[in-house]
Amino acid sequence: MNKFLLGIFLVCCFAIPALAQQIKFNQGIALTKFDYQNQQGQNFQGLKPGSGLTFSLSYHKASLIDSTKDRTEHTPLASTLSQSTSMAKFLSMINYDLGVQLTQFNAVGDIQNNAFSYQTDYMGVHGKLGFRISLPWQLSLNLQGIASLNKILHGNQLLTNRYVDLTEDPQFSQVKIMAGYGVEFEKRFSPKLAGFFSYEQTQSVNSNPVGQSTLNFKPTAFSLGVRFLN
């Protein structure tokens, strides 16, 4: 865990500032469904989604290519772009994010009138590959594929009148690999600033081996953010 957090710290302190042509920051809420199966493969129906906060800071590359620059260079890519304006336009619409995030994956539930809750804080790194569609009035729509790695920082389960430390539970302490998709609706306010509303739907893709109980996260996140343009 310490090595994982050290890697995230290095990304924050070195990689993002070194690369930063554009920076994105957003915050919002995550509604997380816990999908639990026992050793017999039966789903537990007593869990309900809980809400938590989510924060993200990322480096944003607005386009895979600079079509003006690439066309003037003597490279195979420049030759291809000079012959195909449609290819150049398509590549200029593809963008990506690399960043860090802090998310609370929470849930509540009950068994025979005994209520319980899960409160967790996860830190992780993410990558997003998007396709931005320009709209009138300085608006745009960015469709994204998302992948992330997340490690628990803190977590408790309240069961009746007792708290359980979830950082010692393998179902929570393992690195959660998550994948999914997102949509950003963006408005350009000035040559240097844009604001956006984001919707993301992801789920964990790794769990315990067959024959053991499994726990997967399925968060839905809504957030507001800003993008600082160069």
Long-range contacts (C-beta under 8 A, 24 or more apart in sequence): 1-151, 1-173, 4-149, 4-151, 4-175, 5-123, 5-151, 5-153, 7-125, 8-100, 8-123, 8-124, 8-125, 11-98, 11-99, 11-100, 11-125, 12-57, 12-100, 15-59, 15-98, 16-57, 16-58, 16-59, 16-98, 16-99, 16-100, 19-59, 19-98, 20-59, 21-59, 21-60, 21-61, 21-62, 21-230, 22-59, 22-60, 22-61, 22-62, 22-227, 22-228, 22-229, 22-230, 23-57, 23-58, 23-59, 23-60, 23-227, 23-228, 24-56, 24-57, 24-58, 24-59, 24-60, 24-97, 24-99, 24-225, 24-226, 24-227, 24-228, 25-55, 25-56, 25-57, 25-58, 25-225, 25-226, 26-55, 26-56, 26-196, 26-198, 26-223, 26-224, 26-225, 26-226, 27-53, 27-54, 27-55, 27-56, 27-223, 27-224, 27-225, 28-53, 28-54, 28-198, 28-221, 28-222, 28-223, 28-224, 29-53, 29-54, 29-221, 29-222, 29-223, 30-54, 30-103, 30-104, 30-105, 30-219, 30-220, 30-221, 31-219, 31-220, 31-221, 31-222, 32-105, 32-106, 32-107, 32-217, 32-218, 32-219, 32-220, 33-107, 33-217, 33-218, 33-219, 33-220, 34-105, 34-107, 34-118, 34-215, 34-216, 34-217, 34-218, 35-203, 35-215, 35-216, 35-217, 35-218, 36-213, 36-214, 36-215, 37-213, 37-214, 37-215, 38-213, 39-211, 39-212, 39-213, 46-109, 46-110, 46-111, 47-107, 47-108, 47-109, 48-107, 48-108, 48-109, 49-107, 49-220, 50-106, 50-107, 50-108, 50-117, 50-118, 50-119, 51-106, 52-103, 52-104, 52-105, 52-106, 52-119, 52-120, 53-102, 53-103, 53-104, 54-101, 54-102, 54-103, 54-104, 54-219, 54-221, 54-223, 55-101, 55-102, 55-103, 56-99, 56-100, 56-101, 56-102, 56-126, 56-223, 56-225, 57-99, 57-100, 57-101, 58-97, 58-98, 58-99, 58-100, 58-126, 58-128, 59-97, 59-98, 59-99, 60-95, 60-96, 60-97, 60-227, 61-95, 61-96, 61-97, 62-95, 62-132, 62-229, 63-91, 63-92, 63-93, 63-94, 63-95, 64-91, 64-92, 64-94, 64-95, 64-96, 65-91, 65-92, 67-91, 67-92, 93-131, 93-132, 93-133, 94-129, 94-130, 94-131, 94-132, 95-129, 95-130, 95-131, 95-132, 95-142, 96-127, 96-128, 96-129, 96-130, 97-126, 97-127, 97-128, 97-130, 97-144, 98-125, 98-126, 98-127, 99-125, 99-126, 100-124, 100-125, 100-126, 101-125, 101-126, 101-148, 101-150, 103-150, 103-219, 103-221, 105-217, 105-219, 114-159, 114-160, 116-157, 116-158, 116-159, 116-160, 117-157, 117-158, 118-155, 118-156, 118-157, 118-166, 119-155, 119-156, 119-157, 119-158, 120-152, 120-154, 120-155, 120-156, 120-166, 120-172, 121-152, 121-153, 121-154, 121-155, 122-150, 122-151, 122-152, 122-153, 122-176, 123-150, 123-151, 123-153, 124-148, 124-149, 124-150, 124-151, 124-176, 124-178, 125-149, 128-182, 130-184, 132-186, 138-187, 138-188, 138-189, 139-185, 139-186, 139-187, 139-188, 140-185, 140-186, 140-188, 141-183, 141-184, 141-185, 141-186, 142-183, 142-184, 142-186, 142-196, 143-181, 143-182, 143-183, 144-181, 144-182, 144-183, 144-184, 144-200, 145-179, 145-180, 145-181, 146-178, 146-179, 146-180, 146-181, 146-182, 146-200, 146-202, 147-177, 147-178, 147-179, 148-177, 148-178, 148-179, 148-202, 149-175, 149-176, 149-177, 149-178, 150-175, 150-176, 150-177, 150-178, 151-175, 151-176, 170-208, 171-208, 171-213, 171-214, 171-215, 172-215, 174-206, 175-206, 176-204, 176-206, 176-217, 177-204, 177-205, 177-206, 178-202, 178-203, 178-204, 178-205, 178-217, 178-219, 179-203, 179-205, 184-225, 186-227, 191-229, 192-228, 192-229, 192-230, 193-226, 193-227, 193-228, 193-229, 194-226, 194-227, 194-229, 195-224, 195-225, 195-226, 195-227, 196-224, 196-225, 196-226, 196-227, 197-222, 197-223, 197-224, 197-225, 198-222, 198-223, 198-224, 198-225
